[in-house]
Amino acid sequence: MRRRNGFLSSCEPCRRSKLRCDHLVPTCGRCRRTRKAATCVYRPNSTRTVPLTTESPTAETSLTSESMLLTQTSVPQTRLEPQPIATSSHALRDRYIETWSRRLALSSTPSFLGVTSFSAVYSENEASMKQHGSITSLRLPQLNPPDAQNPIFAVDRRQIHLGAELLSLLFDDFALYRRTAIACEERCSRGVMDLPTMSTICDVVEGMYSSMPNHLDPQSRILVLSQRLFEGTIGELVTHAEMTLEEYLVTLAGRWEAIGFILTLSGIYAAHTTADDPPFHGLGFSGTDHKNLGILATAGGDLCLQFCESVGVMSDPLGWLLLRHIHLLTLVCGDHDYRPRKRLGELSTLLFAMGYHQLDAGEHLPFFLVEGQKRLMVLAYSSDKELATFLGCPPLIAYRFCRIQLPLDLTSAEVVAHPVMREAAISKLDAKGWNTKEIIKGVTWSRVALLLGHVRELVLEISLDCQNVQVQQRADEIISLSQEVRNDLPFYLQWDERTETTLRLKSTIPVYIHLDLLYSNFLLQRILVKLSLAESETLVSLANQILKAMLAQIAIPYFGLPSAGILAIEVLRQTQNARPWPSERRFARSEVIQNLSNLASHIQYIILPQKGNYEICQQGRKVILYILDHVLAAPADASTSSTSSTSIRAVSNDLIPSDWLNEEWLNDGTHFIKWIDGISWNE
C-alpha cells in the first residue's frame, strides 16, 4: 500500500517508533525479529496530512548521498542520522525495548565457571556420563541468535554518530596523538602486554581512514569508519598458536579498544610531562593546551570503554585498556577519587569471567599472548593493592582465591622471537624465572609487584579485621614473609643505602621495592601501636627510613606523606614534651627536620599541577611547613618576648596530645590528610 506521496506505507509499530520498515507482508522483518507479528498491520492511508510543500533539496540530497554511501561501502543499508525524539510514550517505550533487546541478546557468558557453578557437577563427570547412553552432559547455551548475525543490528545508530565525533577529534590532530602514545609506550613502559605495539596500531588505524573511497566527504568517511570499528569490536578476536604479534595487532586495530589505547596512552604521557617536553616542541603548545590534551584523552578513552560495554565485549585488549585507563584516572583525578576503583571493579570482574585467575597452559594461544595474560593479571592484582591501601578499603582481588602465574623475565624481543631463539632465552633464566643478565625492565617490575602485593594484602587483612584475632601472631608471620621476599630477590633488585649510588644509575625499581616493603611494615606497626601491642619507637624509626629512601624515589603521595606525618608530629610532640629514647634507637631530630624540609621542597617543585594528587600534596607541604615553623622558631629574648614564647608553646600543646600514637586521636582509619583538613589555618 502506498501513501499519498507515493512512498510505501510503513507498518504501525515501525511508524510509531519512527523506524525504517522493509514493507514485507504479511509481517515486516523488524516486527518478525522483535516478535511483534500480531501488531504488524498496514493502514490503507497515513493518519497524518501530507504537507503541501516538499522536502528541501538540501535535506533530500543529504539523505540520498548517505544512502548511496552505505550501499557503495557494502554496509547494511541503515540510516545513520540520530533518532528523532519520540512524541508518544508508546513510541519511546518501543524504542527502549528494541535497543535493549539487541544489547541483551549480545551479552556474554563467562568463559570460566568454578566448582560451585550450576554446571560443575556435570562438566566434571562428563567422561563418566558419556559411558551411559541415557545421560547427557549439561551444555551452556550458545549465544548465537539469528538476529545477531548482522552486527549493525547490535549497534545503536546514535552510538555510530558518537563514535564519528570521537574519530573526528582524533584525526584532527592524529600526528600528536600518535607521537605521544608511542612516547608513553617507550618511556613509561605503558603499553599493550608491555610489548612494542603502538606504532603498528597507529599505522593500521591511519591506513583504515586513508583507504576510504576518495569520492566521500570527510564526514562520511568518519561515519563509515565508526561503523566498521563497531562491527570489528562485536566480532570475536580470533587467535591461533602460530599467530604473530603483527597479525594480532592488525586485527586489534579494527576495534574500539585500539582507539582507546591511542587516546589513553596520550593522556598518561601528558600527565607525566609538561608543554616544554620534546614531543610538544614546534606545536605552539601552551600549558592550557597540554592540560586539555589530558582531558580529551581521558574522555575519549572512557567513551571507547562505553562502546565496548554496549556491545558486550570480553577480550584481552579490553582488559589492558581498562588497566591503562585506571592508571590514567589516578593521574588525572587522584588515587583518592572514586572512579579509578570503579573501573578496577570492572577489570576484576572481566578477569574472573575470562578465567585469568586460574590460567591454563594456553597451548592454543601464541606465546606472546600467554605471557600477556600473566602480566595483565599480575598488574591488575598489584593495582588493586595500591588503591586499597591508599583508600583503606578491602581489596577486590584476593590472593587465596587465585592461582596467579608469574610471567617469565624475558625482554620484548625474546617474547616475540622465533620459538628456537625464545627457548634458548628461557633456558638462560634461573630456576625462579629471573633473568641472569642483571637487566631491569617492565616485566621485572610485574614479577616483583605480585610478591609485594601479597605482603600488602596480608597487612590489609589485619588492618580491616574487625575481630582482631591473633594479631601479634599474624603480624610476626607477615614480617617473616616480608624478609623472605626481600632475601629471595636477585641481588640486582636488592637495595640499601650503601648501594644507592650504583643502582640509581640503572633503575629506580630497587629503591621502590625497598620502599614498598618498608611501607608494609610501617602500616603493620601502626596497627600494633594502636592496639598497644608494640612501642612507638619502631614506627617512628620506620617512618624515618621511608622518608630517607623516598627522597631518592619521589613517591610522595603514596609513601612520603604518611611517614612525614608521623615524623612531623613526633618532632612537634618532643619539642613540647621530650621523652627518653633507647640509646640504640636515638631519635635523629636534626636529620628528620632536614629530610622534612627536603620533602617540602620536592612537593613544591616536582609534583606537577596536572597530577590528580597535586592538591593533597600541597596540603601535606603546608602542614609540614607549619610544624617546622613552630619547631624551629628561635626563642625570643625572655625579657621582651615571654608572651610570644608562651603563645607558641600554647599552640603546640593544644595541637598534639602527648599520647597521640596510643589513643584514638590518630587511629588506623584516620589518615594524616584527614587530620590536616581539620586544622584551622590562620597563616
Secondary structure by P-SEA (a helix, b strand, c coil): cccccccccccaaaaaacccccccccccaaaaaaccccccccccccccccccccccaaaaaaaaaaaaaaaaacccccccccccccccaaaaaaaaaaaaaaaaaaccccccccccccaaaaaaaaaaaaacccccccccccccccccccccccccaaaaaaaaaaaaaaaccaaaaaaaaaaaaacccccccccccaaaaaaaaaaaaaaccccccaaaaaaaaaaaaaaaaaccccccccccaaaaaaaaaacaaaaaaaaaaaaaaaaaccccccccccccccaaaaaaaaaaaaaaaaaaaaaaaaaccccaaaaaaaaaaaaaaaaacccccaaaaaaaaaaaaaaaaaccccccccccccaaaaaaaaaaaaaaaaaaaaaaaaacccccccccccccccccccccccccccaaaaaaaaaacccccccccccccaaaaaaaaaaaaaaaaaaaaaaacccccaaaaaaaaaaaaaaaaaaaccccccccccaaaaaaaccaaaaaaaaaaaaaaaaaaaaaaaaccccaaaaaaaaaaaaaaaaaccccccccaaaaaaaaaaaaaaaabbbbcccccccaaaaaaaaaaaaaaaaaccccccccaaaaaaaaaaaaaaaaaaaacccccccccaaaaaaaaaaaaacccccccccccccccccaaaaaaaccccc
